[in-house]
Amino acid sequence: MEPSPANELGIPECLFRARRLDLSLDTCSRPKAPIEAQRQETLAALKPLAASAPDIRVIDAFEVFCGRVLCKPYAPARL
């Protein structure tokens, strides 16, 4: 599985804090561009590994968390 978007705040802690303080959950979101750049090194290592063995697959869930501009650490319909 590809790396999911990182969040230096700690996702559960950030979401809990936002809920507790009645803040928007979007306070836990991060800009997409730096996260996208950060994951490129990991992808560069994973893709050749997956290509070398038929039983290894790389699953890209990045777009599930990230829109055009922001990466959200939650699925809006589920919280």
N, C-alpha and C positions, 0 to 999 in steps of 0.2 A: 504494500500500500504506500502510495506516495505520501510525503509529509503533509500534514494538514497545516493550515495557517497558524503560525506561532503567535502567542500573546504573552508578552512579558509580565502582565499583571496577574496571571493565573486565571484561567477562564472561570472555573467554578466560583472562586473568590470574588471576581469582578461582577459576575451575574448576581451573586448573593447580595453583594454590597449595593448594586443598582436597585434591586428589588427592595431591600431593606430601607434605603434612603429615598425611595419613590423617584428614582432617576430613570431616564430612558435606557433601555438595554443597549442602545447604540453607543453609549459611553464606553462599552467594551469592544467596539469595532475598531479596526485598524485600516489604514490606507493600503490598498492592494499592491501598488507598485513596489515598495520595499520588500514586502513579503514574497512577491513573485520573484524578485531578484535573489532573495535569500535561499529559495528552494532550488535554484538552478544547479548548484553544486551536487546536491543529493540526487537530483534527477539524472545528472550526467553519469553518476555511478550506477544508479538502478537500471536504467534502460539497457545498457550493454549486457548487464547480468541477466536480465529477463530475456534478452534476445539469444543468449547462449544456452538456454535450457527450456525445453517445451513445457515443463511443469511449473515455470515461474512466470507470473504475470504482474504487471504494474497496473494498479487500479488508481485512476486519477479522480479523486473526489474534490479537488481544489475548487472547481466552479460551483460546487454545492454550497460552499461557504463564502465564496467571493462573487460579488457583482462586478459591474464595470469599474467601480471606484473603491468600494470598501469590502473588507472581509469581516463577516459577522460570526461570532462564536456560538451562534444558536440558529435554529430553524424557526422563523417567526411564527409559523402555524402551530408549533408545538409548545411554546412557553406561555 
